[in-house]
Amino acid sequence: MSGWLKIVGLGPGSDTLVTPEVSAVLAEATDVVGYVPYVERVAPRAGLVRHGSDNREEIQRAEQAMAMAADGRRVAVVSSGDPGVFAMASAVFEALEAGDAQWRLLDVQVLPGISAMLAASASVGAPLGHDFCCINLSDNLKPWALIEKRLRLAAEADFAMAFYNPRSRARPEGFARTLEVLREACGPERLIVFARAVSTPDESIRVTTLGEATPDMADMRTLVIVGSSQTRRIERQGHEAREPWVYTPRSVGAKSQASTSSAV
């Protein structure tokens, strides 16, 4: 087959965080397929057709992309962040496994992008500097009971935790329950970072504790990071308007080199 299908990550928001590899694919593509806001991040040009669809049409989107590639088109399936992190790469392979056997002859590649999780971590320092886990708080594709079980087990294992899709208008109660579970498991002094719209003009960063956190601090554009018991904060000197740095030491039980006045 002469067509190809490449599943690409557009990064967290800024065009400067799109990899050169992804940019080259987008320049060659005849078709771009994805959720409408992500498709609109790809600039229109002659010879390119953009196919935007609703957020809950992942499998149909993947099937459409493979059918076009099978017809000889060069198709880029776009996701924000990294396509393999709660995004379109899994949906494409799910559709590929269940679909037309001829699709398995296609040239299918996944090109990584900078995830919101990594961009959010970098915005405050290195809270994911030791062992961590990543949990999608949306219960659209899995039951809430499973989410809560994973929260408790992750807290028991003392992972730092990164949360995608924390709170939407349709399910505001989920993140409130998340905070309750984490306060019970981790205590009120555990550090939590709210990183909204990282790398865009709307970026906002807030560092606080589980005891002070409220559900309305997060929305669907927010990546939330909860530290482990080892995670520390360092107040910035001469940067009164900026949030502190947050990091998790690389080794368990490492002694802080910061003074007691600058680290908690």
N, C-alpha and C positions, 0 to 999 in steps of 0.2 A: 504494500500500500504506500502511495506517495505522500499521503497526509501524515501529520503528527499531532499529538496532544501533549501539551506541557502544562503542568499544574504548578502555578507560581505564587509566591508570597510577595505582597506589595509593601510589607513592613508596617509599622505602627501608625504612620500618618504622613510624615515628612517625605518628600520626594528624594531628599538626600540619603534616606535610609533604605532606598530600593537598591538591590545589588546590581552591579553591571551585567551580570549574567541574565537576570530577569529583564532588565531594560533591553538587552539585545533580542530576547525572545519576543517581547512586545513589539519591537520594531519590525520583526519578520512575520508576525501573525497576520492571518487574513481575518480571523474572528476572535473576539474576546467574549468569554462567557462567565457570568457570575451574578452575585447579589447586586442589585441596582447601585447602591452607593459605592461599591468597589469598582464596578465597571466604569462608573463616571470618573474615577480617578485616572483612568487611561485616556489620554488626550485623543480626540478624533483626528483622523488623517485619511487621505485618499487610499482606497484599497482595504480599509479596515471596517468590519461590521461589528458593532457592539450589541451583545444580547444580554440585557438585564432581566432578572426575574426576582420573585419574592424570596424572602429569607428561608422559608420552609419548603422550598422546592429543590433541595439538593440532588436527590436521585434523578428527577426529571432533567435537571440541568446537566448532570453528568451524562445521561443517555443522549441528550441533544448534542453535547460536545463530541462524544464518540461517533455518533452518526455522521457529523460533519467531517471529522477526521477521516472516517472510512470513505468518504466521498472525495478525498484528496485535499481537504483544506488544512491549513496550519492553524491550530486552535490553541489558544491560551485560556485556561480556566484560572480565574483569579480569586484569591482570598486576601484578607488583610493579614498582617503579621506573617506567620509561617503557615503554609498550607497543610502541614501535617499535625498542627496543634488545634484540635477542635474545629477543623475546617474541611476544605473540599477534597483533600487527597484521599481520605478514608471513604468519602462518598463516591468518588470516581471508582475506586477499587471494588467497592461493594456492588456498584452497577456493572462493572466489568465482569465480576465473578458470576453474576446472575444473568447477564445479557447474551447477545449474539456471540457465538463462538468465534466469528470472524474478527471481532474486536480485539481478541487476544493476539492478533497479528500486528496490531498498531504499535507504532513507536510512542510509548507513554513514558514520560519522565516527570519527576517531582523536583522542583527547584526551590531550595529553602529561602526563607525570608527572616528578617529580624522580628521575633515574636513580641507581642505587647508585654508579656511577662519579663523578658530580658530588658526591654526598653524601660519598663517601670522600675526594675531593680537598679539599673544603671542611673536612673534619675535621682536616686537618694544615696547611692553608694554600692553596697554589695550585700543586701539582706539574704540573697540566695547563695552566699559564699560557701556554705557547707551543704549537707544533704537536704534536699527539699522535695516536695511533691506539688502537683498541679491538679486542681479540681475544678470542673465546670459546675457551677451552682444551678444551672438551668435544669429543671425537671421535665423538660419537653420530651426527652428521649430516654429517661431513666427515672425510676420512682424516687420520691423524696427520702424514703426510708434508707435507700442505698447511699444517698448523698450523706445523710446524717451518720450512718455507720462509718463511712470513709473519713468524715471529719473527726470522729472520736478516735479512730485507729491512728490517723495521722498525728493527732495531738499526743496520743499515748506513745508513739514512736519518737516524738519530739522533733518532727520535721518542721522546717520553715514551710509555709504553705502559700501558694499563689492561686488566686481565685479568678476565674473568668465568669462573665455574665452574672454578676452578683445580685442585681436587683432591677426588675422591669416594672412597668406600670401594671402589667397583667398578673404579676406574682410578687408584690412587695413584701409579703409575709416571710418568704424564704430566707432573705438575708437577715431579717430580725431574728429568726430562729437560729441561723448560723452563728450570730453573735452570742446568743444565749448558750449554745452548745460549747463554743470556744471559751467563754468566761468560766463555765463549769469545769472544763477540762484543763485550761491553761492558767486561769486566774486573771484578775483585772489589770495587772501591771504589764502584761505581755504587749509588746510593741505591734502596732498595725499601721500599714501605709496605704493611703488611698491615692492612687495615681490616675488622674483622669485625662484622657485625650493627650497622652504623652507624645511629644514631638510635633504637636500642632499649635496654632495660635491660641487655642482654648485650653492649653495644658494647665492643670493645677495639681499640686502635690500637697498632701497633708500627712503629717506623722503624729500619731497619738497612741493611746493605749486602749486595750479592749474595754476597760472600765469607762473610758470617756467616749468611745465610739458610739455612733447612732446610725440606724439604718439609712437615713436620708443623706449620709455622706457618700453613698455609692449609687451609681446608675449603670446602665448598660455600656457606657463609655469608660467605665472605671475598672482598672485592674487593682485588686486588693492583695496585699502581701501581709501575712501574719508571721512574725518571727518565731524562732524556736526559743527555748529557755536560755540559750547562749547569745541571742541577738542583742546587740548594743547600739546605743545612740551616742553621737558625738556632737555637741553644740558647736556651731560655727562661730568663730571669733571674727567680729567685724562685719558680719552678715546678718544683722538683726531681723531683716525682713524675710530671710530664707529659712526653710525647714532644716533640721539637723541632718547630718549624715547618719545612715543606718547600715550596720554590717554584721555579718555572722562570721566569727573566726573559723579558719579552716580546720582547726583541730579542737576536739572536745576538751573542755577544761582549760583552754589556753588562758594565761594570765593577761589582763589588760595592761597595755603600755601607756594608756592615757591616764591623766590625773583624775582623781575622784570628782573634781569640780567640772570636768568636761565629759565624763562618761557615766551613764547610769546602768 
